Amino acid sequence: MDDDPAVSRAIARDLRRRYGEEYQVVRAASGPDALDALRELKLRGGRVAAILADYRMPRMSGVDFLEQAMDLFPRARRALLTAYSDTDAAIAAINVVDVDYYLLKPWEPPEEKLYPVVDALVEAWQAAGEPEVTEVKVVGHRWSAPSYAMRDFLARNQVPYRWYGADDPEGRRLLDAAGMGEDAVPLVVTPDGTPLAAPTTAQVAGAVGLATAPAADFYDLLIIGGGPAGLGAAVYGASEGLRTVLVERLAVGGQAGQSSRIENYLGFPDGVSGDQLTDRARRQAAKFGAEILSARDVTDLQVRGSARAIRFADGSEVAAHTVLLATGVSYRPLDAPGVAELTGRGVYYGSAATEAPACAGEDVYIVGGANSAGQAAVFFSRHAARVTLLVRGDSLARSMSHYLIEQLAALPNVYARTGTVVTGAHGDQRLEAISVRDADGTCETLKAGHLFVFIGAQPPTGWLCPQVRRDEQGFVCTGADLLVEGHRPPGWTLPRDPYHLETSVPGVFAAGDVRAGSVKRVASAVGEGAMAVSLVHRYLETT
Ligand SMILES: Cc1cc2nc3c(=O)[nH]c(=O)nc-3n(C[C@H](O)[C@H](O)[C@H](O)COP(=O)(O)OP(=O)(O)OC[C@H]3O[C@@H](n4cnc5c(N)ncnc54)[C@H](O)[C@@H]3O)c2cc1C
């Protein structure tokens, strides 16, 4: 960096000649311009080996510039370029801002006067071993619900990212480089260096290359929900030639994607992790040409003649001949004082695999007694010092598969506390303790940093129009269940009964956990997704 263009051009030329194959040489004519270039490099995850700065410059002296550059790249080695008359001042600066060298102008011949100094700078930098970070960077607060939600979103979409605490030095450097304060967190920096302050998941999805917008206005089959049922339907629909689009609110995989080990899915005798299974299904569906949109929440379904239209949360729409509701179920909230406030800050729904490293050596509590809670206990037993299952019922056998109970019994750091309910969660910035009550009425407060909740689920169907009939718990009714004393549902327009997986709206089908009476299993969800596609064909052939 030198304010004399002739000098900066000449030194850049000499540096490129010697280092240009391995290093990028960036030149600037003022301190502010050079700092802008450094900020951009910081956001792009670049590394800076050495900075050479002119000592005497009008707007910002070389020393001031190097001081600020050190805030962004503390490992970069630094040298001042000085005229002979400024030598004393430059030597003084070496002590003030920890400059490694000073170089006298002119530096001819560079082989003797420039390269030996720069070689030494570069070698010292290489020895310090600065890592290159080319993936997405997230800066946030450890105990903040929005920061947790962003990490969870990226992890569930299998987008690699690097996490930085907003109060860690590197986190502060990234916030500085983006010109943002701590109130901008979570700050997401994309691999090309674009900073996004407290973005929505849809903004992040678009920025990291996940598809979020449909390529067409109209499809044969529109699938809502990217769990096993939706993915099953996408594979069969697309492979059988239907123009198929799948819309997922958060991340493809659904509940199954959160399962640490699925042991009972056909064809996997050694079990398979849910994210592996569903990632394969996603790639299979994409291979057959299904479009998969992430981070898009469907908020309305309308019947328009023979078309079925859905609306997204941002108001945009897409339509199809047929729709498959595969929206599964969502966790039922744990109703106890303090839980809502501490969700994402020590209280988590589902197994929240991103939290596993933070549980190392800690006591972890899991609420629930079904298979999902058991699997989570097995998973966290590998990380935490001790895992306690808090089970409302008097025995695990009532709600958990035999094979899981046996697995848990063999783990020395897993305990089941039956007949126990959680009555409160306590903590200021994060979860610090929980209150529990045993069946005999004894109350106790337990020190707790992590509480994972698995207490059953409810279907997220409140947004559906009233024409789509649901049972009293919100599960979607289909097929013969819609007939009351042999009568078809009100508003039914076709001269036939609803097909097995068809809802009270012709051409709208339901599959998987969201369907009333369905078996809540991965295999049955996949099977229903496939079966729904054959019914879609039948519907399209006859209408
Ligand atoms: C931790 C855990 C472990 C489990 N382990 C096993 C096991 O070992 N074996 C087994 O057989 N089963 C297991 N299950 C059950 C199994 O995962 C479910 O039965 C299965 O995932 C249901 O699939 P689905 O496609 O019907 O719904 P889900 O998997 O619930 O998927 C529904 C998807 O729809 C999306 N969605 C919802 N509403 C909207 C909307 N409005 N717009 C857009 N998208 C929306 C959701 O985000 C979700 O991704 C487990 C469940 C859990 C939670």
The ligand as an ORCA input file, in Angstrom:
! r2SCAN-3c Opt
* xyz 0 1
  C     -35.984    -38.697     16.748
  C     -36.885    -39.623     15.978
  C     -36.502    -40.938     15.752
  C     -37.317    -41.804     15.010
  N     -36.881    -43.060     14.787
  C     -37.609    -43.908     14.022
  C     -37.145    -45.225     13.733
  O     -36.097    -45.650     14.199
  N     -37.906    -45.991     12.914
  C     -39.083    -45.572     12.361
  O     -39.681    -46.300     11.596
  N     -39.553    -44.321     12.634
  C     -38.853    -43.493     13.452
  N     -39.331    -42.228     13.734
  C     -40.613    -41.806     13.153
  C     -40.427    -41.401     11.682
  O     -39.302    -40.531     11.580
  C     -41.667    -40.732     11.165
  O     -42.727    -41.656     11.236
  C     -41.498    -40.289      9.698
  O     -40.444    -39.365      9.585
  C     -42.784    -39.655      9.163
  O     -42.522    -39.181      7.887
  P     -43.431    -38.051      7.195
  O     -42.807    -37.800      5.880
  O     -44.838    -38.444      7.273
  O     -43.308    -36.767      8.123
  P     -42.053    -35.929      8.725
  O     -40.835    -36.806      8.813
  O     -42.596    -35.347      9.959
  O     -41.791    -34.828      7.619
  C     -42.714    -33.790      7.394
  C     -41.993    -32.616      6.755
  O     -42.954    -31.653      6.344
  C     -42.444    -30.353      6.586
  N     -43.565    -29.427      6.704
  C     -44.529    -29.408      7.669
  N     -45.406    -28.417      7.432
  C     -45.000    -27.789      6.301
  C     -45.493    -26.671      5.559
  N     -46.606    -26.030      5.911
  N     -44.805    -26.282      4.446
  C     -43.679    -26.941      4.055
  N     -43.171    -28.002      4.729
  C     -43.831    -28.428      5.831
  C     -41.678    -30.514      7.891
  O     -40.707    -29.480      8.048
  C     -41.060    -31.895      7.720
  O     -39.773    -31.828      7.137
  C     -38.555    -41.338     14.492
  C     -38.954    -40.021     14.734
  C     -38.140    -39.170     15.471
  C     -38.580    -37.746     15.736
*
